[in-house]
Amino acid sequence: METLRHFGKRAVWIRALDLLLRFQSRHGKIEEPPVPIDEIVAFLGFYLVFDDLFALLDLKGYLGCTKIEDREIYIDKSLVDDPKRQGQANFTIAHEVGHIWLHRGIPCPHLIPTDEEPWLERQADWFASYLLMPLGLLNRVWGATFGEPGPLVITPDMEEIGIANLGSRAKLLSYLADKRAGELAPLFTVSREAMRIQLQDFGLLPRW
């Protein structure tokens, strides 16, 4: 299982892009967000099941799981019962798609050493981000929304006024990141936090 540790973000990104390209070759280019994650699930030949995972599968504390043999992705209904959690629901579905696309070749997942499990989950999270917020689509929407072709530029005047009002450069960066992510997250139907992380990962927002 040592290979799991070396299956880094770039490799996951390439595999998420591969799935998107395969999907678009069949269903047409995704011109506008959100990425149709339910259609991607169907494209893979899987079905979505929304239910109480603890009552149905005795999975306490889990929001999603996949049964490869039944070709079913189970999502806890608490995510879809609350409209405010739609972004979390989409990310959870995309996370499970990540397990299908990245890890279905693992013959006995229950035999994976405990210290390797976090790598599987981390890779599935990366995959979900790249699938729901692909760079090309994100760049296009960023430019159309903010009128900027590239990363957020903080001018000296912006920095001076921001620090005067917020107290520090770190707080200014945090405020700007939260504002930009908050505007784009509803378009992609993801959480503000997931969008902020992705914007920083792609270099559109600065880190602090």
Rosetta constraint file for C-alpha pairs under 8 A:
AtomPair CA 1 CA 5 HARMONIC 7.73 0.50
AtomPair CA 1 CA 112 HARMONIC 7.34 0.50
AtomPair CA 1 CA 116 HARMONIC 7.32 0.50
AtomPair CA 2 CA 6 HARMONIC 7.19 0.50
AtomPair CA 3 CA 7 HARMONIC 6.35 0.50
AtomPair CA 4 CA 116 HARMONIC 7.37 0.50
AtomPair CA 4 CA 119 HARMONIC 6.56 0.50
AtomPair CA 4 CA 120 HARMONIC 7.35 0.50
AtomPair CA 5 CA 116 HARMONIC 7.64 0.50
AtomPair CA 5 CA 119 HARMONIC 6.42 0.50
AtomPair CA 7 CA 11 HARMONIC 6.08 0.50
AtomPair CA 7 CA 12 HARMONIC 7.10 0.50
AtomPair CA 7 CA 123 HARMONIC 7.80 0.50
AtomPair CA 8 CA 12 HARMONIC 6.35 0.50
AtomPair CA 8 CA 123 HARMONIC 7.51 0.50
AtomPair CA 9 CA 13 HARMONIC 5.98 0.50
AtomPair CA 9 CA 123 HARMONIC 7.31 0.50
AtomPair CA 9 CA 126 HARMONIC 6.69 0.50
AtomPair CA 10 CA 14 HARMONIC 6.24 0.50
AtomPair CA 11 CA 15 HARMONIC 6.37 0.50
AtomPair CA 12 CA 16 HARMONIC 6.17 0.50
AtomPair CA 12 CA 102 HARMONIC 7.90 0.50
AtomPair CA 12 CA 123 HARMONIC 6.75 0.50
AtomPair CA 12 CA 126 HARMONIC 6.81 0.50
AtomPair CA 12 CA 127 HARMONIC 5.80 0.50
AtomPair CA 13 CA 17 HARMONIC 6.16 0.50
AtomPair CA 13 CA 126 HARMONIC 7.53 0.50
AtomPair CA 13 CA 127 HARMONIC 6.51 0.50
AtomPair CA 13 CA 130 HARMONIC 6.00 0.50
AtomPair CA 14 CA 18 HARMONIC 6.10 0.50
AtomPair CA 15 CA 19 HARMONIC 6.36 0.50
AtomPair CA 15 CA 101 HARMONIC 7.88 0.50
AtomPair CA 15 CA 102 HARMONIC 7.71 0.50
AtomPair CA 15 CA 127 HARMONIC 7.89 0.50
AtomPair CA 16 CA 20 HARMONIC 6.32 0.50
AtomPair CA 16 CA 98 HARMONIC 7.96 0.50
AtomPair CA 16 CA 127 HARMONIC 5.85 0.50
AtomPair CA 16 CA 130 HARMONIC 6.08 0.50
AtomPair CA 16 CA 131 HARMONIC 5.51 0.50
AtomPair CA 17 CA 21 HARMONIC 6.09 0.50
AtomPair CA 17 CA 130 HARMONIC 7.50 0.50
AtomPair CA 17 CA 131 HARMONIC 7.11 0.50
AtomPair CA 17 CA 134 HARMONIC 7.63 0.50
AtomPair CA 18 CA 22 HARMONIC 6.20 0.50
AtomPair CA 19 CA 23 HARMONIC 6.11 0.50
AtomPair CA 20 CA 24 HARMONIC 6.07 0.50
AtomPair CA 20 CA 131 HARMONIC 7.05 0.50
AtomPair CA 21 CA 25 HARMONIC 6.03 0.50
AtomPair CA 22 CA 26 HARMONIC 6.72 0.50
AtomPair CA 23 CA 27 HARMONIC 6.08 0.50
AtomPair CA 23 CA 28 HARMONIC 7.70 0.50
AtomPair CA 23 CA 40 HARMONIC 6.80 0.50
AtomPair CA 23 CA 43 HARMONIC 6.98 0.50
AtomPair CA 24 CA 28 HARMONIC 4.54 0.50
AtomPair CA 24 CA 29 HARMONIC 4.98 0.50
AtomPair CA 24 CA 30 HARMONIC 6.85 0.50
AtomPair CA 25 CA 29 HARMONIC 7.37 0.50
AtomPair CA 30 CA 35 HARMONIC 6.97 0.50
AtomPair CA 31 CA 137 HARMONIC 7.35 0.50
AtomPair CA 32 CA 137 HARMONIC 7.18 0.50
AtomPair CA 32 CA 141 HARMONIC 7.92 0.50
AtomPair CA 33 CA 137 HARMONIC 7.38 0.50
AtomPair CA 33 CA 187 HARMONIC 5.97 0.50
AtomPair CA 33 CA 188 HARMONIC 5.09 0.50
AtomPair CA 34 CA 132 HARMONIC 7.27 0.50
AtomPair CA 34 CA 187 HARMONIC 6.18 0.50
AtomPair CA 34 CA 188 HARMONIC 4.21 0.50
AtomPair CA 34 CA 189 HARMONIC 6.06 0.50
AtomPair CA 35 CA 131 HARMONIC 7.65 0.50
AtomPair CA 35 CA 132 HARMONIC 5.59 0.50
AtomPair CA 35 CA 133 HARMONIC 7.63 0.50
AtomPair CA 35 CA 188 HARMONIC 6.94 0.50
AtomPair CA 36 CA 40 HARMONIC 6.46 0.50
AtomPair CA 37 CA 41 HARMONIC 6.26 0.50
AtomPair CA 37 CA 90 HARMONIC 6.99 0.50
AtomPair CA 37 CA 93 HARMONIC 7.35 0.50
AtomPair CA 37 CA 94 HARMONIC 6.71 0.50
AtomPair CA 37 CA 132 HARMONIC 7.51 0.50
AtomPair CA 38 CA 42 HARMONIC 6.43 0.50
AtomPair CA 38 CA 48 HARMONIC 7.77 0.50
AtomPair CA 39 CA 43 HARMONIC 6.03 0.50
AtomPair CA 40 CA 44 HARMONIC 6.31 0.50
AtomPair CA 41 CA 45 HARMONIC 6.61 0.50
AtomPair CA 41 CA 46 HARMONIC 5.47 0.50
AtomPair CA 41 CA 47 HARMONIC 6.67 0.50
AtomPair CA 41 CA 48 HARMONIC 7.53 0.50
AtomPair CA 41 CA 97 HARMONIC 7.07 0.50
AtomPair CA 42 CA 46 HARMONIC 5.34 0.50
AtomPair CA 42 CA 47 HARMONIC 6.33 0.50
AtomPair CA 45 CA 71 HARMONIC 6.97 0.50
AtomPair CA 46 CA 71 HARMONIC 4.72 0.50
AtomPair CA 46 CA 72 HARMONIC 5.38 0.50
AtomPair CA 46 CA 73 HARMONIC 6.91 0.50
AtomPair CA 47 CA 71 HARMONIC 6.34 0.50
AtomPair CA 47 CA 72 HARMONIC 4.76 0.50
AtomPair CA 47 CA 73 HARMONIC 6.02 0.50
AtomPair CA 48 CA 72 HARMONIC 5.93 0.50
AtomPair CA 48 CA 73 HARMONIC 4.95 0.50
AtomPair CA 48 CA 74 HARMONIC 6.07 0.50
AtomPair CA 48 CA 75 HARMONIC 7.28 0.50
AtomPair CA 49 CA 72 HARMONIC 6.77 0.50
AtomPair CA 49 CA 73 HARMONIC 6.01 0.50
AtomPair CA 49 CA 74 HARMONIC 4.76 0.50
AtomPair CA 49 CA 75 HARMONIC 6.15 0.50
AtomPair CA 50 CA 74 HARMONIC 5.90 0.50
AtomPair CA 50 CA 75 HARMONIC 4.93 0.50
AtomPair CA 50 CA 76 HARMONIC 5.70 0.50
AtomPair CA 50 CA 77 HARMONIC 5.00 0.50
AtomPair CA 50 CA 80 HARMONIC 7.82 0.50
AtomPair CA 51 CA 56 HARMONIC 7.06 0.50
AtomPair CA 51 CA 74 HARMONIC 7.12 0.50
AtomPair CA 51 CA 75 HARMONIC 6.47 0.50
AtomPair CA 51 CA 76 HARMONIC 5.22 0.50
AtomPair CA 51 CA 77 HARMONIC 4.75 0.50
AtomPair CA 52 CA 56 HARMONIC 5.89 0.50
AtomPair CA 52 CA 76 HARMONIC 5.24 0.50
AtomPair CA 52 CA 77 HARMONIC 5.70 0.50
AtomPair CA 52 CA 78 HARMONIC 7.49 0.50
AtomPair CA 53 CA 57 HARMONIC 5.32 0.50
AtomPair CA 53 CA 58 HARMONIC 6.40 0.50
AtomPair CA 53 CA 59 HARMONIC 5.48 0.50
AtomPair CA 53 CA 60 HARMONIC 7.13 0.50
AtomPair CA 53 CA 62 HARMONIC 7.02 0.50
AtomPair CA 53 CA 63 HARMONIC 7.25 0.50
AtomPair CA 53 CA 64 HARMONIC 7.70 0.50
AtomPair CA 53 CA 74 HARMONIC 7.40 0.50
AtomPair CA 53 CA 75 HARMONIC 7.27 0.50
AtomPair CA 53 CA 76 HARMONIC 5.43 0.50
AtomPair CA 53 CA 77 HARMONIC 7.93 0.50
AtomPair CA 54 CA 58 HARMONIC 4.20 0.50
AtomPair CA 54 CA 59 HARMONIC 4.39 0.50
AtomPair CA 54 CA 60 HARMONIC 4.94 0.50
AtomPair CA 54 CA 61 HARMONIC 7.69 0.50
AtomPair CA 54 CA 62 HARMONIC 7.82 0.50
AtomPair CA 55 CA 59 HARMONIC 7.66 0.50
AtomPair CA 62 CA 76 HARMONIC 7.54 0.50
AtomPair CA 63 CA 75 HARMONIC 5.79 0.50
AtomPair CA 63 CA 76 HARMONIC 4.95 0.50
AtomPair CA 63 CA 79 HARMONIC 7.79 0.50
AtomPair CA 63 CA 92 HARMONIC 7.11 0.50
AtomPair CA 64 CA 73 HARMONIC 7.25 0.50
AtomPair CA 64 CA 74 HARMONIC 5.44 0.50
AtomPair CA 64 CA 75 HARMONIC 4.45 0.50
AtomPair CA 64 CA 76 HARMONIC 6.08 0.50
AtomPair CA 64 CA 92 HARMONIC 6.26 0.50
AtomPair CA 64 CA 93 HARMONIC 7.22 0.50
AtomPair CA 64 CA 96 HARMONIC 6.97 0.50
AtomPair CA 65 CA 73 HARMONIC 5.99 0.50
AtomPair CA 65 CA 74 HARMONIC 5.27 0.50
AtomPair CA 65 CA 75 HARMONIC 6.78 0.50
AtomPair CA 65 CA 96 HARMONIC 6.49 0.50
AtomPair CA 66 CA 71 HARMONIC 7.59 0.50
AtomPair CA 66 CA 72 HARMONIC 5.92 0.50
AtomPair CA 66 CA 73 HARMONIC 4.46 0.50
AtomPair CA 66 CA 74 HARMONIC 5.98 0.50
AtomPair CA 66 CA 96 HARMONIC 6.39 0.50
AtomPair CA 66 CA 100 HARMONIC 7.90 0.50
AtomPair CA 67 CA 71 HARMONIC 5.93 0.50
AtomPair CA 67 CA 72 HARMONIC 5.42 0.50
AtomPair CA 67 CA 73 HARMONIC 6.45 0.50
AtomPair CA 67 CA 74 HARMONIC 7.92 0.50
AtomPair CA 68 CA 72 HARMONIC 6.60 0.50
AtomPair CA 68 CA 100 HARMONIC 7.58 0.50
AtomPair CA 68 CA 104 HARMONIC 7.66 0.50
AtomPair CA 73 CA 93 HARMONIC 7.53 0.50
AtomPair CA 73 CA 96 HARMONIC 7.00 0.50
AtomPair CA 75 CA 79 HARMONIC 7.61 0.50
AtomPair CA 75 CA 89 HARMONIC 7.61 0.50
AtomPair CA 75 CA 92 HARMONIC 7.47 0.50
AtomPair CA 75 CA 93 HARMONIC 7.11 0.50
AtomPair CA 76 CA 80 HARMONIC 7.74 0.50
AtomPair CA 77 CA 81 HARMONIC 5.95 0.50
AtomPair CA 78 CA 82 HARMONIC 6.50 0.50
AtomPair CA 79 CA 83 HARMONIC 7.81 0.50
AtomPair CA 79 CA 85 HARMONIC 5.44 0.50
AtomPair CA 79 CA 86 HARMONIC 6.51 0.50
AtomPair CA 79 CA 88 HARMONIC 6.94 0.50
AtomPair CA 79 CA 89 HARMONIC 5.31 0.50
AtomPair CA 80 CA 85 HARMONIC 6.80 0.50
AtomPair CA 80 CA 86 HARMONIC 6.23 0.50
AtomPair CA 80 CA 89 HARMONIC 6.53 0.50
AtomPair CA 82 CA 86 HARMONIC 7.20 0.50
AtomPair CA 85 CA 89 HARMONIC 6.15 0.50
AtomPair CA 86 CA 90 HARMONIC 6.18 0.50
AtomPair CA 86 CA 189 HARMONIC 6.82 0.50
AtomPair CA 86 CA 190 HARMONIC 7.29 0.50
AtomPair CA 87 CA 91 HARMONIC 6.24 0.50
AtomPair CA 87 CA 186 HARMONIC 7.99 0.50
AtomPair CA 87 CA 189 HARMONIC 4.94 0.50
AtomPair CA 87 CA 190 HARMONIC 3.74 0.50
AtomPair CA 87 CA 191 HARMONIC 4.91 0.50
AtomPair CA 88 CA 92 HARMONIC 6.07 0.50
AtomPair CA 88 CA 190 HARMONIC 6.45 0.50
AtomPair CA 88 CA 191 HARMONIC 6.24 0.50
AtomPair CA 89 CA 93 HARMONIC 6.26 0.50
AtomPair CA 90 CA 94 HARMONIC 6.15 0.50
AtomPair CA 90 CA 189 HARMONIC 7.27 0.50
AtomPair CA 90 CA 190 HARMONIC 6.79 0.50
AtomPair CA 91 CA 95 HARMONIC 5.95 0.50
AtomPair CA 91 CA 128 HARMONIC 6.02 0.50
AtomPair CA 91 CA 129 HARMONIC 7.49 0.50
AtomPair CA 91 CA 132 HARMONIC 7.57 0.50
AtomPair CA 91 CA 190 HARMONIC 6.74 0.50
AtomPair CA 92 CA 96 HARMONIC 6.34 0.50
AtomPair CA 92 CA 128 HARMONIC 7.84 0.50
AtomPair CA 93 CA 97 HARMONIC 6.30 0.50
AtomPair CA 94 CA 98 HARMONIC 6.14 0.50
AtomPair CA 94 CA 124 HARMONIC 7.99 0.50
AtomPair CA 94 CA 127 HARMONIC 7.46 0.50
AtomPair CA 94 CA 128 HARMONIC 4.63 0.50
AtomPair CA 94 CA 129 HARMONIC 7.97 0.50
AtomPair CA 94 CA 131 HARMONIC 7.09 0.50
AtomPair CA 94 CA 132 HARMONIC 7.30 0.50
AtomPair CA 95 CA 99 HARMONIC 6.60 0.50
AtomPair CA 95 CA 124 HARMONIC 4.95 0.50
AtomPair CA 95 CA 125 HARMONIC 5.54 0.50
AtomPair CA 95 CA 127 HARMONIC 6.74 0.50
AtomPair CA 95 CA 128 HARMONIC 4.88 0.50
AtomPair CA 96 CA 100 HARMONIC 6.43 0.50
AtomPair CA 96 CA 124 HARMONIC 7.02 0.50
AtomPair CA 97 CA 101 HARMONIC 6.10 0.50
AtomPair CA 97 CA 124 HARMONIC 7.83 0.50
AtomPair CA 97 CA 128 HARMONIC 7.61 0.50
AtomPair CA 98 CA 102 HARMONIC 5.71 0.50
AtomPair CA 98 CA 103 HARMONIC 7.62 0.50
AtomPair CA 98 CA 123 HARMONIC 7.55 0.50
AtomPair CA 98 CA 124 HARMONIC 4.66 0.50
AtomPair CA 98 CA 125 HARMONIC 7.54 0.50
AtomPair CA 98 CA 127 HARMONIC 5.45 0.50
AtomPair CA 98 CA 128 HARMONIC 6.30 0.50
AtomPair CA 99 CA 103 HARMONIC 5.03 0.50
AtomPair CA 99 CA 104 HARMONIC 6.59 0.50
AtomPair CA 99 CA 120 HARMONIC 7.57 0.50
AtomPair CA 99 CA 124 HARMONIC 5.74 0.50
AtomPair CA 100 CA 104 HARMONIC 5.10 0.50
AtomPair CA 102 CA 124 HARMONIC 7.72 0.50
AtomPair CA 103 CA 120 HARMONIC 7.70 0.50
AtomPair CA 108 CA 112 HARMONIC 7.23 0.50
AtomPair CA 112 CA 116 HARMONIC 6.43 0.50
AtomPair CA 112 CA 117 HARMONIC 6.84 0.50
AtomPair CA 113 CA 117 HARMONIC 6.89 0.50
AtomPair CA 116 CA 120 HARMONIC 6.97 0.50
AtomPair CA 117 CA 121 HARMONIC 6.57 0.50
AtomPair CA 118 CA 122 HARMONIC 5.97 0.50
AtomPair CA 119 CA 123 HARMONIC 5.98 0.50
AtomPair CA 120 CA 124 HARMONIC 6.21 0.50
AtomPair CA 121 CA 125 HARMONIC 6.19 0.50
AtomPair CA 122 CA 126 HARMONIC 6.27 0.50
AtomPair CA 123 CA 127 HARMONIC 6.09 0.50
AtomPair CA 124 CA 128 HARMONIC 6.14 0.50
AtomPair CA 125 CA 129 HARMONIC 6.37 0.50
AtomPair CA 126 CA 130 HARMONIC 6.32 0.50
AtomPair CA 127 CA 131 HARMONIC 5.98 0.50
AtomPair CA 128 CA 132 HARMONIC 6.04 0.50
AtomPair CA 129 CA 133 HARMONIC 5.68 0.50
AtomPair CA 129 CA 134 HARMONIC 7.63 0.50
AtomPair CA 129 CA 194 HARMONIC 7.25 0.50
AtomPair CA 129 CA 198 HARMONIC 6.74 0.50
AtomPair CA 130 CA 134 HARMONIC 5.04 0.50
AtomPair CA 130 CA 135 HARMONIC 7.51 0.50
AtomPair CA 132 CA 188 HARMONIC 7.13 0.50
AtomPair CA 132 CA 190 HARMONIC 7.82 0.50
AtomPair CA 133 CA 137 HARMONIC 7.09 0.50
AtomPair CA 133 CA 138 HARMONIC 6.08 0.50
AtomPair CA 133 CA 188 HARMONIC 7.03 0.50
AtomPair CA 133 CA 195 HARMONIC 7.75 0.50
AtomPair CA 133 CA 198 HARMONIC 7.34 0.50
AtomPair CA 134 CA 138 HARMONIC 5.97 0.50
AtomPair CA 135 CA 139 HARMONIC 5.93 0.50
AtomPair CA 135 CA 202 HARMONIC 7.26 0.50
AtomPair CA 136 CA 140 HARMONIC 6.32 0.50
AtomPair CA 137 CA 141 HARMONIC 6.22 0.50
AtomPair CA 138 CA 142 HARMONIC 5.88 0.50
AtomPair CA 139 CA 143 HARMONIC 6.15 0.50
AtomPair CA 139 CA 149 HARMONIC 7.55 0.50
AtomPair CA 139 CA 150 HARMONIC 7.71 0.50
AtomPair CA 140 CA 144 HARMONIC 6.24 0.50
AtomPair CA 141 CA 145 HARMONIC 5.89 0.50
AtomPair CA 141 CA 184 HARMONIC 8.00 0.50
AtomPair CA 142 CA 146 HARMONIC 5.93 0.50
AtomPair CA 142 CA 147 HARMONIC 7.51 0.50
AtomPair CA 142 CA 148 HARMONIC 7.13 0.50
AtomPair CA 142 CA 149 HARMONIC 7.60 0.50
AtomPair CA 142 CA 184 HARMONIC 7.72 0.50
AtomPair CA 143 CA 147 HARMONIC 4.87 0.50
AtomPair CA 143 CA 148 HARMONIC 4.81 0.50
AtomPair CA 143 CA 149 HARMONIC 5.06 0.50
AtomPair CA 143 CA 150 HARMONIC 7.38 0.50
AtomPair CA 144 CA 148 HARMONIC 7.64 0.50
AtomPair CA 148 CA 152 HARMONIC 7.58 0.50
AtomPair CA 150 CA 204 HARMONIC 6.60 0.50
AtomPair CA 151 CA 203 HARMONIC 6.38 0.50
AtomPair CA 151 CA 204 HARMONIC 3.97 0.50
AtomPair CA 151 CA 205 HARMONIC 6.08 0.50
AtomPair CA 152 CA 204 HARMONIC 5.92 0.50
AtomPair CA 152 CA 205 HARMONIC 5.78 0.50
AtomPair CA 152 CA 206 HARMONIC 7.52 0.50
AtomPair CA 154 CA 158 HARMONIC 5.99 0.50
AtomPair CA 154 CA 159 HARMONIC 6.35 0.50
AtomPair CA 155 CA 159 HARMONIC 6.20 0.50
AtomPair CA 156 CA 160 HARMONIC 6.06 0.50
AtomPair CA 157 CA 161 HARMONIC 6.14 0.50
AtomPair CA 158 CA 162 HARMONIC 5.80 0.50
AtomPair CA 159 CA 163 HARMONIC 5.96 0.50
AtomPair CA 159 CA 169 HARMONIC 7.07 0.50
AtomPair CA 159 CA 172 HARMONIC 7.49 0.50
AtomPair CA 160 CA 164 HARMONIC 6.16 0.50
AtomPair CA 161 CA 165 HARMONIC 6.22 0.50
AtomPair CA 162 CA 166 HARMONIC 5.80 0.50
AtomPair CA 162 CA 167 HARMONIC 7.67 0.50
AtomPair CA 162 CA 168 HARMONIC 7.80 0.50
AtomPair CA 162 CA 169 HARMONIC 7.42 0.50
AtomPair CA 162 CA 172 HARMONIC 5.61 0.50
AtomPair CA 163 CA 167 HARMONIC 4.89 0.50
AtomPair CA 163 CA 168 HARMONIC 4.79 0.50
AtomPair CA 163 CA 169 HARMONIC 5.58 0.50
AtomPair CA 163 CA 171 HARMONIC 7.68 0.50
AtomPair CA 163 CA 172 HARMONIC 6.29 0.50
AtomPair CA 164 CA 168 HARMONIC 7.61 0.50
AtomPair CA 166 CA 171 HARMONIC 6.11 0.50
AtomPair CA 166 CA 172 HARMONIC 6.23 0.50
AtomPair CA 167 CA 171 HARMONIC 6.86 0.50
AtomPair CA 167 CA 172 HARMONIC 7.91 0.50
AtomPair CA 168 CA 172 HARMONIC 6.40 0.50
AtomPair CA 169 CA 173 HARMONIC 6.17 0.50
AtomPair CA 170 CA 174 HARMONIC 6.12 0.50
AtomPair CA 170 CA 208 HARMONIC 5.85 0.50
AtomPair CA 171 CA 175 HARMONIC 6.06 0.50
AtomPair CA 172 CA 176 HARMONIC 6.21 0.50
AtomPair CA 173 CA 177 HARMONIC 5.98 0.50
AtomPair CA 173 CA 206 HARMONIC 7.23 0.50
AtomPair CA 173 CA 207 HARMONIC 7.71 0.50
AtomPair CA 173 CA 208 HARMONIC 6.90 0.50
AtomPair CA 174 CA 178 HARMONIC 6.03 0.50
AtomPair CA 174 CA 208 HARMONIC 7.72 0.50
AtomPair CA 175 CA 179 HARMONIC 6.13 0.50
AtomPair CA 176 CA 180 HARMONIC 6.12 0.50
AtomPair CA 177 CA 181 HARMONIC 5.93 0.50
AtomPair CA 177 CA 196 HARMONIC 6.38 0.50
AtomPair CA 177 CA 205 HARMONIC 6.41 0.50
AtomPair CA 177 CA 206 HARMONIC 7.92 0.50
AtomPair CA 178 CA 182 HARMONIC 5.81 0.50
AtomPair CA 178 CA 192 HARMONIC 7.35 0.50
AtomPair CA 178 CA 196 HARMONIC 6.80 0.50
AtomPair CA 179 CA 183 HARMONIC 6.42 0.50
AtomPair CA 180 CA 184 HARMONIC 6.53 0.50
AtomPair CA 180 CA 196 HARMONIC 7.86 0.50
AtomPair CA 181 CA 185 HARMONIC 5.80 0.50
AtomPair CA 181 CA 192 HARMONIC 5.52 0.50
AtomPair CA 181 CA 193 HARMONIC 7.48 0.50
AtomPair CA 181 CA 195 HARMONIC 5.43 0.50
AtomPair CA 181 CA 196 HARMONIC 5.01 0.50
AtomPair CA 181 CA 199 HARMONIC 7.56 0.50
AtomPair CA 182 CA 186 HARMONIC 7.33 0.50
AtomPair CA 182 CA 192 HARMONIC 5.28 0.50
AtomPair CA 182 CA 195 HARMONIC 7.88 0.50
AtomPair CA 183 CA 187 HARMONIC 7.67 0.50
AtomPair CA 184 CA 188 HARMONIC 6.64 0.50
AtomPair CA 184 CA 192 HARMONIC 7.99 0.50
AtomPair CA 184 CA 195 HARMONIC 7.27 0.50
AtomPair CA 185 CA 189 HARMONIC 5.82 0.50
AtomPair CA 185 CA 190 HARMONIC 5.20 0.50
AtomPair CA 185 CA 191 HARMONIC 5.80 0.50
AtomPair CA 185 CA 192 HARMONIC 5.29 0.50
AtomPair CA 185 CA 195 HARMONIC 5.72 0.50
AtomPair CA 186 CA 190 HARMONIC 6.39 0.50
AtomPair CA 186 CA 191 HARMONIC 7.61 0.50
AtomPair CA 190 CA 194 HARMONIC 6.52 0.50
AtomPair CA 190 CA 195 HARMONIC 6.70 0.50
AtomPair CA 191 CA 195 HARMONIC 6.30 0.50
AtomPair CA 192 CA 196 HARMONIC 6.12 0.50
AtomPair CA 193 CA 197 HARMONIC 6.24 0.50
AtomPair CA 194 CA 198 HARMONIC 6.25 0.50
AtomPair CA 195 CA 199 HARMONIC 6.08 0.50
AtomPair CA 196 CA 200 HARMONIC 6.23 0.50
AtomPair CA 196 CA 205 HARMONIC 7.80 0.50
AtomPair CA 197 CA 201 HARMONIC 6.03 0.50
AtomPair CA 198 CA 202 HARMONIC 6.18 0.50
AtomPair CA 199 CA 203 HARMONIC 6.16 0.50
AtomPair CA 199 CA 204 HARMONIC 5.14 0.50
AtomPair CA 199 CA 205 HARMONIC 5.50 0.50
AtomPair CA 200 CA 204 HARMONIC 5.80 0.50
AtomPair CA 200 CA 205 HARMONIC 4.67 0.50
AtomPair CA 200 CA 206 HARMONIC 5.98 0.50
AtomPair CA 200 CA 207 HARMONIC 6.35 0.50
